[in-house]
Amino acid sequence: MTRSRLVDLLEAEGVDAAAYRVDGTSEDECLVLEVAPGGWAVYYAERGLRTEERQFDTEDEACRFMLDRLLADPGNRRRA
């Protein structure tokens, strides 16, 4: 899976775009996917801190992990 495919899936599932970033930019209270030395990183950004950081060898692994995390939390869905 690629980042663009991840975004397509998240949009189709109604995940609020404010809940994530896939371009490595870090904003408060969102899950971030970024290219890291030797692979990819996914972490939760909050008040300038990176928490719950996980490292992955491939973009596919990082995207699948991020998809699962975002879909598992119903609070990430857009509000009607």
Secondary structure, DSSP 8 states (H G I E B T S, - for coil): --HHHHHHHHHHTTB-GGGEESSS---TTEEEEEEETTEEEEEEEETTEEEEEEEESSHHHHHHHHHHHHHH-GGGB---
